[in-house]
Amino acid sequence: MKQVDHKEITRFALYNYIDLMSEGFREILRENREEIIRATDHEDSWYLNGDRITNWHFYKHPLNHYPDSFRRLLNFKLYSKFVYVEHAENFRNTLRSLQEKNWPEREQEKLFRTVGALIHHIQDMGTPSHVVPVFHGRPAPGKFHSCDDQFESYSAEHIVEHLSNHSSWLHLGNKVEVQYPDDTFWDIYEDSAQQTMALLRNFRFTAGKKDGGSGQLSCRIFWQEYDFENDPEGGNETAGFGQYGPLEKYFGKENLVDSADSGRYDRGYEVNFEDENWVVRFEDYRELYFQLLRNMILATLRCLYLVDKQYGELRG
């Protein structure tokens, strides 16, 4: 996700569901919520966050046992879990330090900057190209091929509009009240990644065929996982990284045309996929975007619940 997405999803969660937190934590959260929001942005900043230069935020596929050569050489943290675990440990250490110092207000900002960093990586685990994963963004050495992620580009352009005007699509309901009494930071991170992968594997949508009729399409038309069973590269440094499908470069784009009868409308994009010609409109798969967005908001709230619990246990 781009920085604006992290900030807006976090802002939405904090401002809309802050009353679900415990009374004591609610007030301290109000005082520090802008610090959390800024920290989600900071985690992706190549200019302000020096650590960002040597780490990427990808999910490590459990079957990927091949360490990439350029990461070993330059000490890159290719996988998000290494950075996330560091933040979780920093959170615990800072919390204990605050308790020992009798909770100085100025130093609490550091704690909530760490909370923002944790939320950033949890939200990344709700993003397809981070979880499949597909290399995107800045170029890198080795055999990785950089490509802009159009899901991220679409979201960055429309996130404010969707959170403001399409909340009915989110169908959050009372799900946000679900408690996770045995939650850990690692549970939230791993669950977020697994939920994203399960959605990508199981989500189907109906699209039209160019020659008439319709059929069901899967998310493979956008993102395609690495084929471990038929590894064409013999386990080199790109093992575990998937690739984009033919429609990913059009994700969220509407191919509008003028019509004397009905004005401008979305006629869809023509795509050949698995030896068939399809005409796919954003309207056909828009629910996929909202489902991913919904999962990210819920995962963000799980993180805040856990922070509330651990903060309260020490603060008393």
C-alpha positions, 0 to 999 in steps of 0.5 A, spaced: 500 500 500 502 507 498 503 512 504 496 515 503 492 508 504 496 507 510 494 513 513 487 514 511 485 506 513 488 508 520 485 514 521 478 511 519 479 506 524 481 510 529 476 516 528 470 511 527 472 506 532 475 509 538 469 508 542 470 501 542 477 501 546 477 501 554 475 508 557 482 509 560 486 507 553 481 511 549 483 518 552 490 517 551 489 514 544 485 521 542 492 524 544 496 520 540 492 518 534 495 523 530 502 520 532 500 513 530 497 516 523 504 519 521 508 513 523 504 509 518 506 514 513 513 514 516 514 507 515 514 507 508 518 513 507 525 512 503 527 519 505 525 520 513 526 512 515 533 510 513 531 503 515 527 503 509 532 503 504 534 496 506 528 493 507 522 491 503 515 489 506 513 482 503 510 476 506 515 470 506 512 464 503 512 458 507 515 454 502 521 459 500 527 456 503 532 459 498 535 466 501 536 471 495 543 472 494 543 480 493 539 480 500 545 476 503 550 480 500 547 487 502 543 485 508 537 487 505 530 485 509 526 482 504 521 480 508 516 484 512 516 479 518 523 481 520 522 488 521 515 487 524 518 482 529 523 488 531 517 493 532 513 488 536 519 487 541 520 495 541 513 496 543 514 491 549 521 494 551 518 501 550 512 499 554 516 496 560 520 502 560 514 507 560 512 503 566 519 504 570 519 511 569 512 512 571 509 514 564 512 520 562 507 523 557 513 526 552 516 519 552 509 516 550 509 518 543 515 513 542 510 508 544 505 510 539 510 511 533 511 503 534 504 502 534 503 506 527 509 501 525 506 495 527 499 497 523 503 499 517 506 492 516 499 489 518 496 493 513 501 490 508 499 483 509 492 485 506 495 487 500 495 482 494 502 484 491 505 484 498 502 477 500 503 473 493 508 476 493 510 480 486 516 485 486 514 492 485 516 499 486 523 501 486 528 496 482 532 491 485 538 487 483 538 480 481 532 477 477 527 481 480 523 485 475 520 491 478 513 493 476 508 498 478 502 495 482 495 498 479 491 495 485 496 500 490 495 506 484 488 505 484 487 505 492 491 511 493 487 515 488 480 513 491 481 511 498 479 517 501 472 517 496 471 510 498 472 511 506 467 517 506 462 515 501 462 508 500 462 505 507 456 501 506 460 497 501 465 495 507 459 491 511 463 492 518 457 491 522 458 489 529 464 485 527 469 490 530 466 488 536 469 481 536 474 480 541 481 476 541 482 474 548 489 470 546 491 475 540 498 476 539 502 481 534 504 475 530 497 472 530 494 478 527 500 479 522 500 472 520 492 471 520 492 478 515 496 474 510 493 468 510 486 471 509 489 475 504 491 469 500 485 465 502 481 471 498 485 471 492 485 463 491 477 463 493 474 469 490 470 469 483 467 474 479 462 473 473 465 477 467 463 477 460 466 473 454 467 477 447 463 472 443 457 472 448 456 469 454 459 469 461 463 465 466 467 465 472 474 468 473 479 468 479 484 473 481 489 469 477 487 474 472 491 479 477 496 476 481 499 469 480 503 465 485 509 462 484 509 455 482 513 451 487 512 444 484 514 446 477 519 451 478 522 453 472 528 457 475 531 451 479 530 455 486 534 461 484 533 468 488 526 469 485 523 463 488 517 464 492 515 471 488 509 470 483 507 475 477 502 479 475 496 477 471 494 480 464 489 484 467 493 487 473 495 493 469 488 495 468 486 494 475 480 499 477 481 503 470 474 504 467 475 504 459 470 509 458 467 511 451 461 516 449 455 513 447 449 518 444 444 513 447 447 513 454 452 517 455 459 515 458 459 508 460 464 503 462 465 498 456 471 494 460 477 491 457 479 486 453 483 480 456 485 474 453 486 469 459 487 461 459 485 461 452 479 465 452 477 472 450 474 476 456 471 483 457 472 485 464 469 491 467 471 494 474 464 493 476 465 486 475 470 485 481 469 491 485 467 487 491 474 484 491 477 491 493 472 492 498 473 485 501 481 487 502 479 494 505 475 491 510 480 486 512 485 491 513 480 495 517 479 489 522 486 487 522 488 494 524 482 494 530 485 488 532 492 491 533 489 497 537 485 492 541 491 488 543 495 495 544 489 497 549 490 490 553 497 490 554 497 498 555 492 497 560 495 491 564 501 495 565 498 501 567 493 498 571 
